[in-house]
């Protein structure tokens, strides 16, 4: 089952605004590759429309890591959905950073919620 960060508040002005979301993936398995799927969304201040920012499906070799960076232009809120298949020793973490790369938010995999399915992207 996929994981979700849930709706992350991102003020559109001020020093606590994230301009990018970084998703890190690590396959800690010694011998099994893992297939990972990521979906990233943003919302404006009305919270009525979920706008896709990124969608990636990839394979990660044993003991390998991969990082993705997605823009958060005009994002009052954002969400990352993730899932992995094959290797169970996989960690996916999410970081909101500002325009200078300073960490604003951090969501570890253990803090994410299980959801029954990925959101359909039109």
Secondary structure, DSSP 8 states (H G I E B T S, - for coil): --EE---EE--SSSTT--SEEEEEEEE--SS--EEEEEEEEEE-TT----EEEEEEEEEE-TT-EEEEEEE-TT-SEEEEEEEEES-S-EEEEEEEE-TT--EEEEE-GGGSEE-SS-----
